[in-house]
Amino acid sequence: MKRIATILSVLFLMVNVTVAQESYYSLYKSNEWEKLEKKVVPGLQKQPHDVVLNHVAGKMYSNEAYSKHSYDKAYSYFLTTKNELSKLSP
């Protein structure tokens, strides 16, 4: 019984993480910058090494349609993404 509860818990967490990631990218694709910023900026303050958040922030700041776009910030976020990914890869 414990095994089943553990497996269900892990599956539940995986689904929640996937849904959260998809919401960032769907907001980006639909150019909903204010909503995206309200999710990404606090998320990065809580988890500055999160790969997905850094990647989305880099994409957001590199897009000229975003009123606060900044190539320097985008580069910094993409660099953090690259560094964090290299820590995860063998």
N, C-alpha and C positions, 0 to 999 in steps of 0.2 A: 504494500500500500504506500509506503514511503517513497518507493521508486517511482510510482505513477505520479504522486504529488510533485516530486522533484522534476520529472520530465515535463509535466504540465506547466510548472512554474517557469522553467527555462524557455519553453515554447511561447508562453505568454510574454516574457521579456523580449524575446526575439521579434515577435510581431509588433510590439510597441515601439521598439527601436526603428524598425523598418518603416512604420507608419510616420514616425517623427521625421525621418530622413526624407521621405517622399513629400511631406508637407513643405519642407524648406525648398525643395527643387520645384514643386508646383507653384509656390509663390513667386519664385524667381522667373519661371517661364511665363507667368501671367503678368509680370512687371508690377506686382503689388509690393512696392518698395517699403512703404511704411510698416505694413504687417510683417514683412520679412525682417526689417531692421529691429522691430520690437521683439522678435524671437531670437535673432542671432546675437545681438549685442549683449543682452543679459546672459545668454547661454555661454558666450565666450568669457564673460566675467567669472562665471561659476566654473567653467571647464576650458581654460585657455589652451589646452593641448588636444582638444577634440578635433579629429581629422575632418569630419563632415562639416562642423561649424566653421572651421578655418577655410575649407574649400568654398563653401557657400559665401562666406564673407569676401573672399578673394574675387569670386565671380561677380558679386554685387558691386564691389568698389571698382571693378574694371569695366563695368558696363556704363557707357556714356549716357544712357537713358536715366540712370540713377542720379538724382540731383546733387548728391554728395560724393560723386565718383572721384577717386584718387588713385592714380596708378602706383604711387608709392605705398599706400596702404594695401592695395591689391597684391603688390609684389611681396610685401611682408607676410600677408596671410598665406599666399601660395608657398612661400619659402617655409613657413611653419608647417603647412600641410605636408610638404615634401620631407621635412625632417622627421615629423611624427610618423609618417608612413615607413620611413627607413628604419625606425625603431621597431616597427611591427613585423617587418619582413626579415626572414632569416638571411 
